[in-house]
Amino acid sequence: MPRTSAGILLYRRTPDQGLQVLIGHMGGPFWAKKDAGGWSIPKGEHGPDDDPFATARREFAEELGSPVPSDDFLPLGTLRVTSGKVLTVWAAEGNLDAAVTTSNTFELEWPPRSGRMQSFPEMDRAAWSGLEEARTRLVTGQLPFLDRLAELLAGAALGG
């Protein structure tokens, strides 16, 4: 059975920069110097008996330090990402100050085989990105969610 994760892609529409999505840079030493492909939709794993939507909302709050600033969610569906996980994502329109986000932490032996455990944030920073910029920043397996969001919003704008 594949591991499962769920997340929320927050978006906003700005008059000067258009559609933007809120993404987070993955924390820890493996991602510290990686920008392209080092960002993610706020998400987290859930078990087979857990509610994916509840997990997505909880993980958003844990990784960004704030609840989702919306009560209206659009399902973006599920797909198998490059890690082999099955990821389910919802989109929500809202605004959040990316500069003041704070993430929960995880423990990791670092440096490897040193016997020293260190704490690292799951997401060390967050940023609003236009769709094209987000395409260069997000891990490859999550890119289809950007297309799904753009298609859904284009359909809504056309009355579909």
C-alpha positions, 0 to 999 in steps of 0.5 A: 500500500503506498504512503498517502499525503494531503495538502492545501495549495493557497492562492490569491489574485493580485491586481499587479502580479496576477495569480499567486500560490503560497509554497514552502521551502523544505527545511533541513540540511538536504534542502538548505542550498536548493531553491529550484525543486526545493519547495513544496505545497504544505502537506503531510502524511496520513494513515488509511483511516485518517480523513485526508481533508482534515490532515491537509488542514492540520498540516497547513497549520503546522507547517505555516503556523496559521490555519488556512485563511479560507472556508471555501476549498476546491478539490485538485484531485490525487496523483502519485508523485515522484516519491511514490506517495499518493498526494491529494490536494485542495486549493483555497483562496486566501491571503497570509503573510508569508514573511511571518510563517513558522513551522513545526520541527523534526529531529534528524541525526546531523551530521550523519553518523555523528550521534547528534540529534538536531531539530529542523523546521519542516518548512524554513520559509514560505513565499508567494510565487506566480505560476511560472516561478512556482513551476521552477521552485516546486518539486517536480511531482507536484507541478500538475497541481498548478495546472489543475488550479489554473484550469479550474480557475479559468473554467470558473471565469468562463462560467464553467 
